Amino acid sequence: CCNCVAISASRRYTMEKYNLSSDACDYRLIRVNNFLQMLACVCDILAMIDGSFRQIAHIIDMIANCFYHTVSGCMSAQVKYGCI
């Protein structure tokens, strides 16, 4: 239901349990992901108001989803690696 929350919580728990720290790049990737998700949301709202935004909203959604899945894959790998 809330995949992003589950992955973030698992990563956070694993990092605290094994006394690991995040890299500055991790935080940058998470910020970019959050920005893209918010931009996609704003574009979707604009597309509801003005139909001319529909195509750009679809493109931004696809970019945001690809970036999200890449970042969540990295987070899952960190959890797996942290448990080894």
C-alpha positions as CSV (number, residue, x, y, z in Angstrom):
1,C,0.0,0.0,0.0
2,C,2.7,2.5,1.0
3,N,5.9,1.1,-0.6
4,C,7.9,4.3,-0.2
5,V,7.2,4.5,3.5
6,A,8.1,0.8,4.0
7,I,11.4,1.1,2.1
8,S,12.4,4.3,3.9
9,A,11.5,2.8,7.3
10,S,13.4,-0.4,6.6
11,R,16.4,1.5,5.5
12,R,16.3,3.8,8.5
13,Y,15.9,0.9,10.9
14,T,18.8,-1.1,9.3
15,M,21.1,2.0,9.4
16,E,20.4,2.6,13.1
17,K,20.6,-1.1,14.1
18,Y,24.1,-1.5,12.4
19,N,25.3,2.0,13.3
20,L,25.6,3.0,9.6
21,S,25.5,6.5,8.3
22,S,24.1,8.0,5.1
23,D,26.2,9.5,2.4
24,A,25.5,13.1,1.4
25,C,24.6,11.7,-2.1
26,D,21.9,9.6,-0.5
27,Y,20.2,12.7,0.8
28,R,20.5,14.5,-2.5
29,L,18.9,11.6,-4.4
30,I,16.0,11.5,-1.9
31,R,15.5,15.3,-2.3
32,V,15.5,15.0,-6.1
33,N,13.0,12.2,-5.8
34,N,10.8,14.2,-3.5
35,F,11.0,17.2,-5.9
36,L,10.1,15.1,-8.9
37,Q,7.1,13.6,-7.1
38,M,5.8,17.0,-6.1
39,L,6.4,18.4,-9.6
40,A,4.5,15.5,-11.1
41,C,1.6,16.2,-8.6
42,V,1.5,19.9,-9.6
43,C,1.6,19.0,-13.3
44,D,-1.3,16.6,-12.8
45,I,-3.3,19.3,-11.1
46,L,-2.5,21.7,-13.9
47,A,-3.5,19.1,-16.5
48,M,-7.0,18.9,-14.8
49,I,-7.4,22.6,-15.0
50,D,-5.9,23.1,-18.5
51,G,-5.8,20.2,-20.9
52,S,-2.7,21.5,-22.6
53,F,-0.6,20.4,-19.7
54,R,-1.7,16.7,-20.1
55,Q,1.2,15.6,-22.2
56,I,3.9,17.3,-20.1
57,A,2.2,15.9,-16.9
58,H,2.4,12.4,-18.4
59,I,6.1,12.8,-19.2
60,I,6.9,14.2,-15.8
61,D,5.0,11.3,-14.2
62,M,7.1,8.8,-16.1
63,I,10.4,10.5,-15.2
64,A,9.3,10.7,-11.5
65,N,8.3,7.1,-11.4
66,C,11.5,5.8,-13.1
67,F,13.6,7.9,-10.7
68,Y,11.5,6.7,-7.7
69,H,12.0,3.0,-8.7
70,T,15.7,3.5,-9.1
71,V,16.1,5.2,-5.7
72,S,13.9,2.6,-4.0
73,G,16.0,-0.2,-5.6
74,C,19.1,1.5,-4.2
75,M,17.5,1.8,-0.7
76,S,16.5,-1.9,-0.8
77,A,20.1,-2.9,-1.8
78,Q,21.4,-0.8,1.2
79,V,19.0,-2.7,3.5
80,K,20.1,-6.0,2.1
81,Y,23.8,-5.1,2.2
82,G,23.5,-3.7,5.8
83,C,22.0,-7.0,7.0
84,I,24.9,-9.1,5.7
